[in-house]
């Protein structure tokens, strides 16, 4: 117990050295919640689970990109936990170096079903609520509401691609019709499909249960939900990924291509799954490819150097 307490304090002490602000997603009890006994845990440094109080961590750059771009980051973890260290905080700090304001989303995970009325929609609600807050309070945060991107890894990539393909459905109260569509998305080794032959079964089971209907499987197979309005997309994936088949990214890429949505994909020969920003098997810093893509698409201005 003492060891866990020390780890908890060390983890959040490390976080507070970098994040300038914590933003609760809900003013009172989060929507779609019910009383439960679980308590938030950090079983290892950089990972968090059993989340009942969703929030964003704001990382502000020393020098902002002149477009005032912002990116909402969704760490992965199979819809069971969040790899919030290397797929969240480290990414936010790297974006800051390019002048990008970053928000790391600590969203609730469907696996904690005893805490929710509907586990299928809980992560989607938290993500949409985050987008709504950022757009509604863009002036307060010093960001451009028309240059708000999302970035997701693994199951966080499924969450991001779902938000990007289901933005016409509001999973939250949105009486003022705030735009819930990200302006662009960046996906790292993402879960895209819930089809049997492609999906990461743990992510699907945690979100939909072990016996979902064909209707639900298709609904959240985001390669099937692409339209001409799907946001421009950048994908990175390793061909040897043993957890989430690279065919998830390839299928999404082809669907976007067919709908003439701007898309770029960076495929690595090696790297397996969960490599974050730095691939030890193939030492390339793929985020530089993202910055070039963002500059070429006029999402950011090349006026802040690493």
ABEGO torsion letter per residue (X at the ends): XAAAAAAAAAAAAAAAAABABBBBABABBBBGBBBBABBBBBABBGBBBGBABBBBBBBBBABBBAAGBBBBBBBBGGGABBBAAAABAAAAAAAAAAGBBBBBBBBBBAABAAABABAAAAAAAAAAAAAAAAAAAAAAAGBBAABBBBBBBEAAAAAAAAAAAAAABBABBBAAGBBABBABBBBBGBBABABAAABBAAAAAAAAEABBBAAAAAAABAAAABBAABBBBBBBBBAABAABBAAAAAAAAAAAAAAGBBBBBBBBABGEBGAEABBAABBBBAAAAAAAAAAAAGABBBABBX
